[in-house]
Amino acid sequence: MESTLDGRAKRWTQHNRRRRRELVEATLRAIRKHGHTLGMDEIAAEAGTSKTVIYRHFGDRTGLYEAVVESVQTFIIGNVTAALTAALTPAALVRELADAYLALVEADGEIYRFVINRPAGSSDPVLGVTNRIGDDLSASFTAWLTANGRDPAPASTWGHGIVGFLWAVADRWIVTDLRRPRAEVVSFVGALFTPAFATQLQAGTPRVDLVFPHPGEGVRLEPSPDFAAVLIHPDRAHEGASQP
């Protein structure tokens, strides 16, 4: 008797998971059809059911929203993984990641708008996916720095910082209704990061030293002599320390 009940419980759990997945897919279709400001009536109509059934599976609109976000996050990670696992230089990797992510935004703008306009009381939909992609990107930078005999300490700052930068670019791009072509936006990203990474392998890369203060004072940055020289002669950065 106990095994029969366990079997029924398992089948019921599987049914609920399948039904939740179907309702999420119907919600995505409804968003594409009606836009990101749609109501529960449009979602229920697309799913061929009632709002009561949707609430039974998700609790409320916030629960449905969070399920949609989870599905979208899985899709995003699946689509940017190829860029993150490719054997590319950091600059090329950033361009590929930017292109892959902006392509998703371009193809599904209403879904993107739905995700970033979260209802009150829901968790931030961005943190989960950006943290994961930031970790993967940091790992790629660590491998590159190590392979080139450089200190890998900056890798995490670069990785998570660049992911945040790309998400901000995407947010601004969607707000301007994708006014600029995706390729142009990606080229702007590349123009910023390509020279930044190129300087990391130059023997005379400028250094900025942290100066630790006495108690009660703030931390300040003190440029090294090389850095001061480059501020005056940026075209001679590769020469190391230069006289002004």
N, C-alpha and C positions, 0 to 999 in steps of 0.2 A: 504493500500500500504506500509506503514511504517513497519508494522508487517511482511509483506512478505520479505522486504529487510533485516530486522533483522534476520529472519529465515535463509535466504540465507547466511548471514554473519556468523551466528553461525555454519552452516553446513560446510562452507569453512574453518573456524578456526579449527573445529574438524578434517576435512580432512587433513589439514596441520600438525596438531599434530600427527595424525596417520602415515602420510607419513614420517615425521621426525623420528618417532620411528622405522619405518621399515628400513629407511636408516642407522640409528645407528646400528641396529641389523645386517644389511648386512655388515657394516664396521667391526664389531666385528668378524664376520665369516671370512671376508677377512684377518684380522690381524692374526687370528689363522692359516689360510691356507698359507699365504705368508710371515708372519713375521712382526715385528714392523716397518721395514723400507719400507714397501710397498708404492706404489704410488697411485694417484687418479684413474689411469686406472684400476688397480686391484680392487679397491673399486667399481667403476662404473660397471665393469663386474659382480662382485658378486651381486650387487643390480639389475642387468638387466636394467640399464638405462644409461644415459650419464652424463658426468661431469657437463654439463650445468645445468641439473636438480638438481644435488647435490648442486651446487653453488647457485641456486635459493632459496633453502631452508636454506642454512647455510651461505651464503655470500662468504666464502672462506674456505681454508683448516683449518685455525685456528678456524673458527666457528664450523666446523665439529668436530675437536679435542675437543673443549670445551663441545660439546654435548655428545661425547663419555665419557669424564671424568665424567660428571654429572651422566651418567648411571652407570659407574663403581663405583662411590662413593656411590650411592644408594645401589648397590649390596653388597659392602663391609660392610656398616653399618648394612644392614639386616642380614649379616652372622656373625657379631661379637656381635650383640645385646644379643644373648643367654648367652654368657660369661659374659657380663656386668650386666645382670639382675639376674644372679644366686646368691644364698646365699653362697658365698665362702669366705674364708679368703683372705686377700690381696695377699699373695704369690700364692695361688692356682688361684686366679683371673688373675694375671699377666701371669702365665703359660698357662691358658686357652685362654687368649687373644692372646698371642704369637702363640700358636698352630693354632688358628682359622685364624689369619691373614696370617701366613706362608703357611697354607694349600691353601689359595686363590692364593698366589704367585706361589706355586708349580703347581697348576692345570692350571693356565693361565699365564704362564711366559711371553709370547709375548704381551699379553694385558698389563701386568704390565710395560714392557719395553716401550711400546707405550705411556703409560700415563706419565712416568717419563722423557721421552725425548720430552718435550713440544717445540712447534715451537716458534720462536722469537715473542715477543709481546703478548703472551698469559699469563693469570694469573697462579700463582703457583697452580697446581692441588692438592697438598698435604694439604694445609692449611685448607681448608674447612672441610675435613673429619677428620683430626687429631685434630682440635679444638673441633669438636663435640664429638669425642670419648674421648678426654682428659677431657672434661667437665663431661661426664658420669662416667669415671673412678675416677675422683676427688670426685664426689658425693658418690661413693661407699666407698672411703677411709674416707671421712668425717663421714659417718655413722658408720664405724668400729671404728674410733678413739673416737667418741662420746660415743658409746656403751661401750667402755673400759675405760671411764673416762679420756681420753687423750685430749689434746688441738688439735682441728681439723685444726689449721692454716697451717700445712704442706701439707694438702691434695691436694690443687691445684698444688703446686710445684711438688709433687710426681706424680700426675695423668698425667699432661702434659709432665713432664720430661720422664716418662716411655714410653708414646706413642711415643715421639720423638726417644727414644732409640730403641724401637721395629722397627720403620720405618727404622732407620739406619741399624739395623741388617738385615732387609729384603733386603735393597739396596745392602749390601755387599754380602749377600747370592746369589742374582741373578747375581751379577758380577762374582762370582766364579762358575757359572753354577750349583748351588745347589749341590756342591761337597759333603758336609756333609748331612747325612740324617736329615729330618726335626725333628724327635724325639730327635736327638742328640743336635741340635741347641736349641730346647725348653728346654732340660735338662740343658744346659749351662746358659740359662736365669734364670731358677729356682735356680740354684746353686748360682747365684749372689744375687737374691732378697729375697729368703727364709730366710737366716740368718739376712738380713737387717731388715726385718719386725719383726722377732722373738725378736730382741733386743728392739723393741719399747714397749713391755709389761713387760720388766724387770725393777724392781725397781731401779736398779743402772745404767740405761742407761746413758752413758757419755753425758755431755752437753758442748756445745761450745757457749760462750757468745760473743755478738757483743760489741766491744769497740768503742764508737763514738768519733772521733778525734776533735781536735781543728780545726778552719777554716784553709783550705789550706792543711790539711793532709788527707791521704786516710783512709778509714775504714779498720780496721784490726780485725782479729779473735784472741781471746785470750782463749786458752783452760782452762777449769775449772780444779781444782785439780783432780777430778775424771777422766777427759779425759787424763791428763798427766800420771796418774797411769796406765790407760788401755793401753797406748802406750807402756809401759814397761812390763806390765803383762796382755796381751789380754785375757788369759785364766781365769782371775779373774774379768772380766767385771761385772758379775752378783753380785759381792760382794759389788758394790758401790765403795766408796773411799777406795783405798788400798795404803799401804806404799810401795814405790819402794825398 
